[in-house]
Amino acid sequence: MSDVREAPRHIDRKNRTFEYVIVLFGPFYLLHTLSLWLGLMVGVVALPFYVRFVAGKQDGYMLHVLYGLGLPAGNLISRKIKRLSP
């Protein structure tokens, strides 16, 4: 009798569900003062582009891209890291 359990097939599969929810509802939250429908439509249009852009990329890829463009990353990236390469 063995006490070893079999690991699920999807244990190493990337899960970007949280990122997709942010991309979908982020514009809705940011643009709610202008128009609720405008924010929702921007999110619906932006989501497929985001999914296509990050497909097959490593985790944290968008953070690296934004940091490379010069947008402040705050405390999300350690100050010890001098150079980021995706």
Secondary structure, DSSP 4 states (H G I P E B T S, - for coil): ---PPPPPTTTT----HHHHHHHHHHHHHHTTTT-HHHHHHHHHHHHHHHHHHHTTPPTTHHHHHHHHTT---GGGS-TT------
